[in-house]
Every structure is written in C-alpha cells, then in structure tokens.
C-alpha cells in the first residue's frame, strides 16, 4: 500500500479532482462522490497497466478537499503465477476500505504542515486532449460536443462519454467491439498560416470549406492500433477534427481489425452543419 499527500492550487483544477479520462484509461472503473465536508472521493479499480487489462490490478482512493489538500491511497495485486497477462487476484483491501483510510482525519496533522505554495499531482491525472489547438483556449464543453455528435451516429451502442474543453469523445460499438471516437472543435483565425501545412493539399468544396482524411498507425501507440481521421476547416475558421481508433482508448492494444466507421463516414461527421453552432462571429 502507498499513501501520497499533496497540496494543490485553489481552486483545484478539475483535472486533479476528477476520475481518469476514459479515452486514456479505458479499463478503469472509477466512481466519484462528494462527501459531507465538500471533499470529492474517487474510487478507482484499474489494471496496473492499461495494455494488460487482465493482469495485475491496482485499487486507488483519492480524496480532494476544497482547501486543496489531497490524499491518495493505493494498493496493487500480485500478478498470477502465469505472468503479467494472466488474471490476478484483487488487492487485499476493498475500494471502500481504501476510501475510509483516505478520508480519515488522521491525515490532518500532516496536511497542516504542507507548504501553502506546493502544487502536487494526482495519480488519477492524465492527458485529456490530443495535440492541436486554435488561436485561443477552447471553451466548448465536452458534454456539448458529445451531445452534438450522438445524433450523427446510427446503429451503434454508445457509451463512455468524456473529454475536456474543446475535446469530446465516446465509444461506439457495432457488436464487434468498442472503438473510441473523438471530436476536437477549435476556432482559428481566418487564414492562419499555421494551418497551411495541414490543409495545403486538402479537398476544397464549393463554399471554401477544406477537408482531408487520413489513416495510419495510432499516434498514441497501442499494439495493432490504427487511427482514421477527418479534418475540416470552414472559411470562418471553425475546425472540426474527427478521429477513431480500433480500440476502446488511446495507447492500448487493438481489440478489432479496423474502426467501425469508414473514412467516408468520418468525413460526413466532420462536415455536418451541426458543428456550425460552435462557430464564433
């Protein structure tokens, strides 16, 4: 068992208080509740390694107080005799037991001596957005992006919604395995020179919209993982980047031969007029 106690900046950034993003940790099973004192308790059951979801496992309890103090208590199971890829027994203490330990008042004396200026990092923290960006910080909430995306999908089971400002994702399942589908919505300055290398050879539509598609190995890694993309730029600077991998998340092994939505399908999603609601001006 390990215990970490840190002091975060106030107000606590959402990244450090939330459950891990399912796009990057698809095999975690995390629940989040607010305690009576306003602290947030996250209980997370996860594989020790995301690329070996049936191997050794790790339980973690994280308590983040409004004052910025955070306690993370974690424990790991021992890999089964067959090796790291073989299902291991669960860690000895339950998640709820870890939660009681993390929320204990016994940690307060240690919290009181933490430097006020210290900024810690959470075991649940991870990257929440793929590379890219516009000329300003995105303010479009992930829930708004996934809400706009969902009606464009048919004949799929949809789950695992999440993301961060400007970036929304969910998993789609056609009956042959989950696949991560993500949308990055950005507002760029019109004629921004930084976009020339991206859209220099793109297809130009009659209204001036530029669109390009691509396929190749996943930029996030993962054995056998491929990534299909569609990138669209409107004349008003609205950019919609749609991507899909043949796995339930980034950086994990492929769980199916190919993503379920074709490149033509991704192109249609990126060009749909629903994204115009996010355009500025």
Steps between C-alpha positions, in 0.01 A plus 500: 500500500616853429377838624560840340398832655532818297370856493352621173433852380161649592256483339603142427530441122235254380772279353635418848165431667319298235513131412756409231385578146365182340663587165840438657404248769217299341522207740469704821176474695476820698219653704493851642296630796492817708546452876317693771789748543505581128799279420489282189566127536604299194517121522686349206544132413747468215756272341853584604579536129238606247661284232450192720144537629479142628827513693595650835250751633512819703235650728518868591302735723546873452356768727530861385392775740379847397805636688727329246629215715487160339557148633552207265512147642576217257581129505586247232439130458777250440507361142375145468758221453431494125654846457393858464242420232316249719205610711623582848315498830354829617705707747442398863302808615172601339457835329264612774761413764755709312246781483458498877878515543538788252218698667632444853562803722832337596664673202416854617821555703703420190281723283553790737877501441482492119638821347220724378667552163559133424319361196467125477381262233234237530535133418177539307629785285574439133501675166151597394537638151689399186751736345372800311349833587356821370600857560329504840424261784195288410190564711260248344410243763554132426136421581385745231725332243384147580136619506545639148681186385254239630213572252746455211560137597261223407498125563760529776497443871644815656673524838796646690438869428770737618759757404619848588435853365513486121532121498218245530508124459288188536517135404294350221428128474354329194490163673863418422674698773527853633683768302594845627356787296624851582422850376720805550321831431720807459457862389792633297575841357398518134800433272722403795834398339543218750225309320665509157707181556188319624260596221743583218390197298146466636185463295335840448119510492292756312442714810873518581498228764815286508491133599756225516497137619775264607576156637806351666644365824355664810704803602437402863650150465345166588580163339313469170314827556415709194353848487265634232439874480303773327605863537273786388557876487218746425569843343403658835786320678294221658705181500358157582742209535335157526707193586435136569716210622433126493525477879296634793765762579836650413823312554344157550510195270248473217188300581370479142650494150384849403286784636126460428442835323644537150713795391202620297289480815753703699506756220121534515515550877764774473303684231163481671337840554442422868851626579416847373334573834849519650635753250586844632376818331 
